[in-house]
């Protein structure tokens, strides 16, 4: 039984943002076999750059959580547009990136913003492993970024 993405998002009071285009020479979703890899997604809402700055300075941990929620919604939007959400067997893994001031140490709570969205939208299929990386800087001074991989129900071999 598949997840009705539109209904599920409405129930949760969430909306998918407009899909952004890559900022370089790569594809948004790359499929090899039955795995879909989603390129890094940032807190962009319909082409507007949000949550720019360092966590612990310009961006609070609460705002960081919201930024990660938005990154997760962008991941889902990419999958929906490029693959079709009905093709998802489950989420495998996420890599979360953040830039912060020195000694700021609330990244697990911030990254829960993404993890919570995936669990709420995908239910059991949203369970995943994750890694969190503090970096010196992110493009456009975004506070956070997120990549993800999904297992697909059928085998594809295309770039999207």
C-alpha positions as CSV (number, residue, x, y, z in Angstrom):
1,X,0.0,0.0,0.0
2,X,1.5,3.3,-1.1
3,X,1.5,6.6,0.7
4,X,-0.8,9.3,-0.7
5,X,1.7,12.1,-0.6
6,X,-0.7,14.9,-1.2
7,X,-3.2,13.7,1.5
8,X,-0.4,13.0,4.0
9,X,1.1,16.5,3.5
10,X,-2.3,18.1,3.9
11,X,-2.9,16.2,7.1
12,X,0.4,17.4,8.5
13,X,-0.2,21.0,7.4
14,X,2.9,20.9,5.0
15,X,3.3,21.9,1.4
16,X,6.1,21.0,-1.0
17,X,8.2,23.9,-2.3
18,X,8.8,24.5,-5.9
19,X,11.7,22.3,-7.1
20,X,15.0,24.2,-7.3
21,X,17.5,23.6,-10.1
22,X,21.1,22.6,-9.6
23,X,23.6,25.3,-9.0
24,X,26.3,23.5,-10.9
25,X,27.2,20.7,-13.3
26,X,25.2,17.9,-11.7
27,X,21.7,16.4,-11.6
28,X,19.2,16.9,-8.7
29,X,18.3,13.1,-8.6
30,X,20.7,10.4,-9.8
31,X,19.4,6.9,-10.0
32,X,21.6,3.8,-10.2
33,X,19.8,0.5,-10.1
34,X,17.1,0.8,-7.4
35,X,18.7,3.6,-5.4
36,X,17.9,7.3,-5.9
37,X,20.4,9.8,-4.6
38,X,19.2,13.3,-4.0
39,X,21.7,16.1,-4.4
40,X,22.2,18.5,-1.5
41,X,19.1,20.5,-0.8
42,X,19.1,23.9,1.0
43,X,16.5,25.9,2.9
44,X,15.0,27.4,-0.3
45,X,11.3,28.2,-0.5
46,X,10.1,28.8,-4.0
47,X,13.4,30.3,-5.1
48,X,13.8,32.4,-1.9
49,X,17.0,31.8,0.1
50,X,16.1,31.4,3.8
51,X,18.0,30.7,7.0
52,X,21.3,32.1,5.9
53,X,24.0,32.5,8.5
54,X,25.7,30.5,11.3
55,X,23.8,28.4,13.8
56,X,24.4,29.9,17.3
57,X,24.8,33.4,15.9
58,X,22.3,34.7,13.2
59,X,20.3,31.5,13.2
60,X,18.9,30.0,16.4
61,X,18.6,26.2,17.0
62,X,14.9,26.5,16.7
63,X,15.3,28.3,13.3
64,X,17.8,25.6,12.3
65,X,15.2,22.9,13.0
66,X,12.8,24.8,10.7
67,X,15.6,25.1,8.1
68,X,16.1,21.3,8.2
69,X,12.3,20.7,7.8
70,X,12.4,22.8,4.7
71,X,15.5,20.9,3.3
72,X,13.6,17.6,3.9
73,X,10.5,19.0,2.0
74,X,12.8,20.0,-0.8
75,X,14.2,16.4,-0.9
76,X,10.6,15.1,-1.1
77,X,9.7,17.6,-3.8
78,X,12.7,16.5,-5.9
79,X,11.7,12.8,-5.5
80,X,8.1,13.5,-6.3
81,X,8.9,15.5,-9.5
82,X,11.8,13.4,-10.8
83,X,10.8,9.9,-9.8
84,X,7.3,9.9,-8.4
85,X,6.7,9.4,-4.7
86,X,4.7,6.2,-5.4
87,X,8.0,4.6,-6.5
88,X,9.7,4.9,-3.1
89,X,10.2,1.8,-1.1
90,X,11.9,3.7,1.7
91,X,14.4,6.2,2.9
92,X,17.9,4.8,3.4
93,X,20.2,7.5,4.7
94,X,20.6,11.3,5.1
95,X,23.7,13.4,5.4
96,X,23.1,16.7,7.1
97,X,25.5,19.6,6.9
98,X,25.6,22.7,9.1
99,X,27.7,25.8,9.6
100,X,27.8,27.2,13.1
101,X,29.8,29.3,15.5
102,X,32.6,27.6,17.5
103,X,31.3,25.6,20.5
104,X,27.7,25.4,19.3
105,X,26.6,21.8,19.9
106,X,22.9,21.3,19.1
107,X,23.2,19.7,15.7
108,X,21.3,16.5,16.6
109,X,18.3,18.5,17.7
110,X,18.5,20.7,14.5
111,X,18.8,17.7,12.2
112,X,15.7,16.2,13.9
113,X,13.8,18.8,11.8
114,X,14.6,16.7,8.7
115,X,14.3,13.3,10.4
116,X,10.9,14.2,11.9
117,X,9.5,15.2,8.5
118,X,10.6,12.0,6.9
119,X,9.1,9.9,9.7
120,X,5.8,11.8,9.7
121,X,5.4,11.7,5.9
122,X,6.8,8.2,5.2
123,X,5.8,6.4,8.5
124,X,7.8,3.2,8.8
125,X,9.4,3.7,5.4
126,X,10.9,7.0,6.8
127,X,13.2,5.3,9.2
128,X,16.8,6.0,8.3
129,X,20.4,6.3,9.3
130,X,22.1,9.7,9.3
131,X,25.4,11.5,9.5
132,X,25.9,15.1,10.6
133,X,28.8,17.2,9.5
134,X,29.9,20.6,10.8
135,X,31.5,22.5,7.9
136,X,33.3,25.8,7.7
137,X,30.9,27.2,5.1
138,X,28.0,26.3,2.8
139,X,27.0,27.9,-0.5
140,X,25.1,31.1,-0.3
141,X,25.8,31.2,3.4
142,X,23.0,28.7,4.1
143,X,23.0,27.5,7.7
144,X,22.2,23.9,6.7
145,X,22.0,21.4,3.8
146,X,20.7,17.9,3.3
147,X,21.3,14.9,1.0
148,X,19.4,11.7,1.0
149,X,19.2,8.3,-0.7
150,X,16.0,6.2,-1.3
151,X,15.4,2.6,-2.3
152,X,13.0,2.5,-5.2
153,X,10.4,-0.2,-5.8
154,X,11.6,-0.9,-9.3
155,X,14.9,-0.7,-11.0
156,X,15.7,2.4,-13.0
157,X,19.0,3.6,-14.5
158,X,18.6,7.2,-15.4
159,X,19.6,10.7,-14.4
160,X,16.9,13.2,-13.6
